[in-house]
Structure formats: structure tokens, C-alpha cells
Amino acid sequence: MSSGRDLQKRFDFFISLARWGVKAVPVFMAKMFYSLFSSGEGRVFVFLRYIFLSRLLGSLGESVYVGERVVIRNQDGVNFGTGVSVHPFSYIDGYGGLEVGDYVSIAHNVSILTFEHQWEDCSLPIKYNPVRSLPVTIENDVWIGCGVRILGGAYIESRVVVAAGAVVKGRLEGGWIYGGVPAKKLRPL
């Protein structure tokens, strides 16, 4: 069985043609189609999600896999490099801006938030206080384990592994495995 990268190379002309053609689709329709195809399994649905995300995201590299039921909010603030994989049931919000480098693997049930709630105005209920945008950057060659929470303002340098269930806030230095709540260095790679 061939990999997604092999299929991308073999059908590159048709994929490029589909990405070009989807530019004519209004954004509201592209969102509707992405939502419609978000729960489908198999290569056809992976292809359809990829094509419609190429219309919706700020930028989308080649050979990007987005699994079933991945929710992406504020899509125009999300930028994916080449070889990114986002596995099922993940939640990504691009409100404050999200940059994901090349060859990043995001396991299932990961949340990436690019904002944080404020609560300074005591005259308002907390839920009505404004949110502050905080961009998130994930450099190249990063592995995000299942159930990780990446909070606004996080910066993950290249060649990092984040262990399952970790909560990331702040900067993670390259060349390390991180884990825990909050994420801390566990050992060098």
C-alpha cells in the first residue's frame, strides 16, 4: 500500500488543479463542505478536506493530513507547512495566529488555543470579558502527543517531543522531550 506522500507525488497535477479550482468557491461554501466532509474516513475524505482547507487556511503546504472530526476555528489565522499531520478529534483555533512548520505530527485529541481569556473587568461576568490574542508557533520536526493542550503564546522550537497529556505554555527549547502539567524538560532527544 502506498503512503499519502507517494499518492501526492503521483497525483500532484490533479491536486494542484483542484487547489486552483477551489479558489473560485466562496468561503462560506468551502466551510460548509469542509464541515460536511470532516467526519468521513478514508483517502477520498482526506483529499476533500485537504482541498477545501487549501481555500480556508492562511497557507497549506503539501502532503498535509487532517483526520476525521478535526475542528479548525478562525481558519485564516492558521498556517500549516509541508508534511503536517493532524489526527482525529483535535481542536485548533487560529484567532491569535498559528504557525506550524514542516513535518509536525499532532496526535489525536490535541487542543491548540491562540488566545486567552481575561477577567480584569469586575463589572462584567468573566465570560464576557475580552479575550487577548496570543500567537502560537510550532517549528519544524515536532511531535505533539495525544491529549496535549497548547495554550496561547506558546513557542515550540524544532526537534521537540511533547508527551501525551502535557500542557504547554511559554517556550520549549529544541532537542528535548517535554511532559507534565505544566510541560517541563524530561530528557534530551
N, C-alpha and C positions, 0 to 999 in steps of 0.2 A: 504494500500500500504506500502511495506517495505522500509526502508531507505537504502541508499548506504552502511552504516556500517553493517546493517543486511545482505545485499547481499554479502558483503565482507566476513563476517564470514561463511555464508552458502557455498560459492564457493571458499573458501580460498585455497583448494588443487589445483583447476584448475587455479586460478590466479597465484599461486606460480609456477605451471608447465609452464604457458605461459610466466611468467617473466624469468624463467630459459631458455626456448626455444628461446626467443627473443635475448638472448646474442649471438647467432650464426648469427644474422642478421648484415651485415655490417652497420656501422654508416650512410653512405650516403643513404642507403635504408631505415633505420629507420627514418631519417629526411624526406625522401620523403613520407613515409607512414603517419608520423605524420602530415605533411602538407596536405596530401590528406584527412585525417580524421578530420582535425581541424574545419571544418565548419559543421560537422554533428551534429544533435541534437538527444537526446535520450540516453538510457543507453548503448546500444551497442557501440556507438561512444565514450562515456565517458570511457568505458572499453578499447577500442582500443587505445585511447590517453594515458591512464594510462600505458598500456603495453609498448608502444613504448617510452614513456618518461622514463620508468624504464631502458631502454637501453641508453638513451641520456643524462640524468641529472647526476650530480655528485653523488647524492643519492636521493632516493624517498621512503618516509615512506608508511605505509598502509593507506587505506581509503582516498586517495587524489583525489579530484575532480578538473578537469580542464575543464572549459566550452568552448563553441564554440569560434573560432577565437581568441584564446589566442596566442600571438606571444611570443616565448621564443628564444632569441638570445644567442650565446655563452653558450649553454646549459650545457656543462660540468662544468661550474662555478656555477651552481645553485643547491642548496641542500634544499629539502623540507622534513620536519618532518611528523609525523603522523597526520591525520585529517585536512590537509590543504585544503582549497578550494580557487580556483582562478576562478572568474566569467568572463563571456564573454567580449571580446574586450579589454582585458588587454595586456600590453606590458611589458615584463621583459627582462632585459639584464644582463647576468652573467659575463661580461667581467672582472670586478674587484672582483668578488666573491660575492655570495648571500647566506646567511644562513637564512632559515625560520624555526622557531621552530614548536612545536606541537600545533594543534588546532588554527591555524591562518586563519582568513577569509579575503580574498582580494576581494572586491566588483568589479563590472564591471567598465571598462574604467580607471583602475589604471595603472600608469607607475612607474616602478622601474628601476632606472639607477644606475649602479655601476662604473661610470666613470664621468669625467667632461672634457670639452674642455679647452685647454689652448690657450692663444693668445699673449704670450710674444715675439715671434719671429716676429718682424715687417716686415722682409724681405719676409715673406710668407703671403698669404691671411689667414685670421683666420681659414677658413675651412680646411686648410692644416697643421695647427699647430697640434702638437701631442695631444693625449688625455692622461689623467692621471687616472689610475685605483684607485678607492676608494671603498673598500668593504662595503656592507650593511648587517646589522644583524637585524633580527626581532625575538625577543624571543617568548616564548610560550604565548598562550591565548591573542592574539592581534586581534582587529577588524579594518580593513582598509576600510573606507567609499568610496563610488563611486567617481571617478574622482580625487582621491588623487595622488599627484606626490611625489615620494620618491627619493631624489637626492643622489648622491654618497657620501659615508661617514656617512650616517645616521645610528643611532643605536637606535632601539625601544625596550625598556625593556618590561618585562612581564606585562600582565594585563593593556593594554592601548587601548583606542578607539581613532581613528583618524577620525575626522568629514569629511564629504564629501567636496571635493574641496580644501582641505588643501595642502600646500607644506611643505614637511618635509626635513630639513637639520639639522644635528647635532644629539644630544642625547635627547630622550624623556624618562622622568622618569616614572617608573611603577606606576600604581594606579591612573592615570589621564585620562581625556578626553581632547584632543587637537584639535584645529581648527584654521583656518585662514592662511594668507599668509604673512610671514612665520608662521608655526604652533606654537601656544602658548598654555599654560595651560588654560583651560576654567573652569574646576571644578574637584574635586576628584571623583573617582568612588565609 
